[in-house]
């Protein structure tokens, strides 16, 4: 077990499942910021 990669397989699978959701949230936040910036200009 390498110290750099502490999680077990089960945790890693949960992480992989959660990742697309987190990415979608980040994209939504960026799009909101861009819209607000466009409105200010």
C-alpha positions as CSV (number, residue, x, y, z in Angstrom):
1,X,0.0,0.0,0.0
2,X,1.6,3.2,-1.1
3,X,1.2,6.2,1.3
4,X,0.4,8.5,-1.7
5,X,-2.7,6.5,-2.5
6,X,-4.4,5.7,0.8
7,X,-7.8,4.6,-0.4
8,X,-9.1,1.2,-0.8
9,X,-10.7,0.0,-4.0
10,X,-14.2,0.6,-2.6
11,X,-13.4,4.2,-1.8
12,X,-11.9,4.7,-5.2
13,X,-15.0,3.4,-6.9
14,X,-17.2,5.8,-4.8
15,X,-14.8,8.6,-5.8
16,X,-15.0,7.8,-9.5
17,X,-18.8,7.8,-9.2
18,X,-18.8,11.2,-7.5
19,X,-16.3,12.8,-9.8
20,X,-18.6,13.5,-12.8
21,X,-21.1,15.2,-10.4
22,X,-18.3,17.4,-9.0
23,X,-17.2,18.3,-12.4
24,X,-20.7,19.2,-13.5
25,X,-21.0,21.5,-10.4
26,X,-17.7,23.2,-11.2
27,X,-18.8,23.8,-14.8
28,X,-22.1,25.2,-13.7
29,X,-20.2,27.6,-11.3
30,X,-17.9,28.8,-14.1
31,X,-20.8,29.3,-16.4
32,X,-22.6,31.4,-13.8
33,X,-19.5,33.5,-13.3
34,X,-19.1,34.1,-17.0
35,X,-22.7,35.2,-17.3
36,X,-22.3,37.7,-14.5
37,X,-19.1,39.0,-16.0
38,X,-20.9,39.5,-19.4
39,X,-23.7,41.4,-17.7
40,X,-21.3,43.8,-16.0
41,X,-19.5,44.7,-19.3
